Amino acid sequence: MPWVVGVSGASGTAYAAAVLRGLLAAGEAVDLVVSRAARLTLLDETGIPFRDGHWREDLREWLEQPVDSAKPQVGSLDGVRYWSAGDLAAGPSSGSYPARGMLVVPCSTASVAGIALGLSKDLLQRAASVTLKERRRLVVCVRETPLSGQTLRQLVALDDAGAVVLPASPGFYAGARSAQQLVDFVAGRVLDAAGVPHDLYRRWAGQLGTAGRERPDGTTPE
């Protein structure tokens, strides 16, 4: 029972890489869909092409590229199945295809609209529509700012349909000291919404500032 991971053309391919690493580290199977626009964004943000005929090599290079810290460690990619975004006859396009749910990360406003309206313009949108109709978990990690009223209405429609709308909004309370840690925080929240265990960020342990309680940096208030 794989998780379908859809990568749209929004900026933030590092978020998708962190989510994919987290899924693989948890032993989860992945069905990967990378939109045409996402390929352009990936090339622009990382310099890495994503080619159907070389997807495994390109995926490994992508997952092992650090944002600003040590090179991430990635094990076997045997749990990943890749589907071309133009393949509307692919497994995830059918409700009878077994899947646990779908994570769209990052999710562009164009993909938000396509999913909310049921346009099914490509496999990413079709798989997301199937996920909703089958009442499976759909997590939409929106990466855009500011948001127009039209997009906000579409996000409300997705929420009404049962999707989890999760903006790519990093939290700073976990003591992040690098861009990669902020990326991992968002990726961790995506995995939280999917119910997948991980250790990508430090969790909130209670209110700070009370005498005798340890702060996230390890110090204790007077």
Secondary structure in CASP SS format (residue, H / E / C, confidence):
PFRMAT SS
TARGET T0000
AUTHOR 0000-0000-0000
METHOD secondary structure of the structure
MODEL  1
M C 1.00
P C 1.00
W E 1.00
V E 1.00
V E 1.00
G E 1.00
V E 1.00
S C 1.00
G C 1.00
A C 1.00
S C 1.00
G C 1.00
T H 1.00
A H 1.00
Y H 1.00
A H 1.00
A H 1.00
A H 1.00
V H 1.00
L H 1.00
R H 1.00
G H 1.00
L H 1.00
L H 1.00
A H 1.00
A C 1.00
G C 1.00
E C 1.00
A C 1.00
V E 1.00
D E 1.00
L E 1.00
V E 1.00
V E 1.00
S C 1.00
R H 1.00
A H 1.00
A H 1.00
R H 1.00
L H 1.00
T H 1.00
L H 1.00
L H 1.00
D H 1.00
E H 1.00
T H 1.00
G C 1.00
I C 1.00
P C 1.00
F C 1.00
R C 1.00
D H 1.00
G H 1.00
H H 1.00
W H 1.00
R H 1.00
E H 1.00
D H 1.00
L H 1.00
R H 1.00
E H 1.00
W H 1.00
L H 1.00
E C 1.00
Q C 1.00
P C 1.00
V C 1.00
D C 1.00
S C 1.00
A C 1.00
K C 1.00
P C 1.00
Q C 1.00
V C 1.00
G C 1.00
S C 1.00
L C 1.00
D C 1.00
G C 1.00
V E 1.00
R E 1.00
Y E 1.00
W E 1.00
S E 1.00
A C 1.00
G C 1.00
D C 1.00
L C 1.00
A C 1.00
A C 1.00
G H 1.00
P H 1.00
S H 1.00
S C 1.00
G C 1.00
S C 1.00
Y C 1.00
P C 1.00
A C 1.00
R C 1.00
G E 1.00
M E 1.00
L E 1.00
V E 1.00
V E 1.00
P E 1.00
C E 1.00
S C 1.00
T H 1.00
A H 1.00
S H 1.00
V H 1.00
A H 1.00
G H 1.00
I H 1.00
A H 1.00
L H 1.00
G C 1.00
L C 1.00
S C 1.00
K C 1.00
D C 1.00
L H 1.00
L H 1.00
Q H 1.00
R H 1.00
A H 1.00
A H 1.00
S H 1.00
V H 1.00
T H 1.00
L H 1.00
K H 1.00
E C 1.00
R C 1.00
R C 1.00
R E 1.00
L E 1.00
V E 1.00
V E 1.00
C E 1.00
V E 1.00
R C 1.00
E C 1.00
T C 1.00
P C 1.00
L C 1.00
S C 1.00
G H 1.00
Q H 1.00
T H 1.00
L H 1.00
R H 1.00
Q H 1.00
L H 1.00
V H 1.00
A H 1.00
L H 1.00
D H 1.00
D H 1.00
A C 1.00
G C 1.00
A C 1.00
V E 1.00
V E 1.00
L C 1.00
P C 1.00
A C 1.00
S C 1.00
P C 1.00
G C 1.00
F C 1.00
Y C 1.00
A C 1.00
G C 1.00
A C 1.00
R C 1.00
S C 1.00
A H 1.00
Q H 1.00
Q H 1.00
L H 1.00
V H 1.00
D H 1.00
F H 1.00
V H 1.00
A H 1.00
G H 1.00
R H 1.00
V H 1.00
L H 1.00
D H 1.00
A H 1.00
A H 1.00
G C 1.00
V C 1.00
P C 1.00
H C 1.00
D C 1.00
L C 1.00
Y C 1.00
R C 1.00
R C 1.00
W C 1.00
A C 1.00
G C 1.00
Q C 1.00
L C 1.00
G C 1.00
T C 1.00
A C 1.00
G C 1.00
R C 1.00
E C 1.00
R C 1.00
P C 1.00
D C 1.00
G C 1.00
T C 1.00
T C 1.00
P C 1.00
E C 1.00
END
